């Protein structure tokens, strides 16, 4: 955050303008792989729930929630692999900031 404050002072602009520019860059990036990193998952989310939530966007090859070895609960992130990059792009656009098990998925 200190970097952004310094950067803002150098440019003489507002931090909200800076944040919105980074958001546009992140949102407009083109995928090069059919594999998506999914963060913001609930501790209760399972592989099956993840697959079910993302299946309307295309053929899922693999859906995996990364689990804690001790508690056997989700660590809050996972991966989904689609059959094509186009399907992954549709899923990324369609599920960004949506609720899954009561948590925002990003």
RACOR-V760046 format. One line per field, one symbol per residue. psi: psi as a letter, one per 30 degrees, with the letter a starting at -180 (. if undefined). burial: # if it has 16 or more other C-alpha atoms within 10 Angstrom, else .. A space follows every 50 residues. Layout:
BEGIN
psi=???
burial=???
END
This chain:
BEGIN
psi=eeeeeeeeeefgalfeeeeeeeeeeeegkkkfkgkkkklgklffkleeee eeeffffajkekkkkkkkeefglkfglakkklfleeeeeeeeeffkglkj hglkk.
burial=.......#.........................###.######.###..# #..##.##.#..#####.....##########.######.##..#....# ..#.##
END
